[in-house]
Amino acid sequence: MIQELYKQKQSLELKWQQEHIDNGKYTLNMTLIDHTIKKVITDIKLEEARIANLENKVENSAPQVSVAT
């Protein structure tokens, strides 16, 4: 999932660069691409946070063993 988001972001960045090369200036389409890139970055951050949260739950769920003396 997260690799797909990074690929999507990279693809959008390349599309943005190609749009800039083709037109030589900042266009409305580039604004839309920027907005989409920001959304993908937010999705990446959310997914990374979700994964980190799951990892923390697994680490914290280890059984607590107490040795009584």
Backbone torsions as a table, in degrees:
resi	resn	phi	psi	omega
1	MET	NA	-50.2	-174.8
2	ILE	-70.1	-33.6	177.4
3	GLN	-65.1	-35.7	178.1
4	GLU	-64.7	-38.5	178.1
5	LEU	-65.6	-41.8	177.9
6	TYR	-64.7	-38.4	177.3
7	LYS	-65.1	-40.8	178.3
8	GLN	-62.0	-42.7	179.1
9	LYS	-62.1	-46.1	-179.5
10	GLN	-62.7	-40.5	178.7
11	SER	-62.9	-42.2	178.5
12	LEU	-65.5	-38.8	178.4
13	GLU	-64.3	-39.8	177.1
14	LEU	-66.2	-39.0	176.8
15	LYS	-62.2	-41.5	178.7
16	TRP	-61.3	-46.7	179.9
17	GLN	-61.7	-41.9	-179.7
18	GLN	-65.4	-38.6	177.2
19	GLU	-61.8	-40.8	179.7
20	HIS	-67.2	-41.1	178.6
21	ILE	-64.1	-43.6	-177.5
22	ASP	-65.4	-38.8	-173.7
23	ASN	-103.5	-22.4	179.4
24	GLY	73.0	8.6	178.3
25	LYS	-154.5	171.1	179.8
26	TYR	-78.8	124.0	-175.8
27	THR	-114.2	170.5	177.5
28	LEU	-62.5	-38.9	178.4
29	ASN	-62.0	-36.3	178.4
30	MET	-66.2	-34.2	176.1
31	THR	-63.0	-43.4	178.1
32	LEU	-64.9	-39.5	177.7
33	ILE	-64.5	-42.8	177.0
34	ASP	-57.1	-44.6	179.9
35	HIS	-61.6	-43.2	179.4
36	THR	-65.3	-39.9	178.0
37	ILE	-61.6	-43.2	178.7
38	LYS	-61.8	-38.7	177.9
39	LYS	-65.3	-41.5	179.6
40	VAL	-65.2	-40.4	177.9
41	ILE	-61.2	-41.6	176.8
42	THR	-62.1	-42.7	178.1
43	ASP	-62.5	-39.1	178.2
44	ILE	-62.9	-46.6	-179.9
45	LYS	-61.8	-42.4	178.7
46	LEU	-63.1	-42.9	179.8
47	GLU	-65.8	-42.0	177.7
48	GLU	-63.7	-38.4	177.8
49	ALA	-67.0	-39.3	178.6
50	ARG	-63.1	-43.4	179.2
51	ILE	-64.4	-44.3	178.6
52	ALA	-62.0	-39.4	178.7
53	ASN	-63.5	-42.7	177.7
54	LEU	-63.2	-40.7	178.7
55	GLU	-64.0	-40.1	178.3
56	ASN	-64.8	-40.0	179.0
57	LYS	-62.4	-41.3	179.8
58	VAL	-65.7	-45.1	-179.6
59	GLU	-64.0	-39.1	-177.3
60	ASN	-80.7	-11.8	-178.4
61	SER	-90.1	2.5	177.9
62	ALA	-60.5	140.6	-178.3
63	PRO	-63.6	141.0	178.7
64	GLN	-91.5	116.8	-178.7
65	VAL	-107.4	129.3	179.5
66	SER	-118.2	129.9	177.1
67	VAL	-100.0	110.9	179.4
68	ALA	-83.1	134.0	179.7
69	THR	-111.0	NA	NA
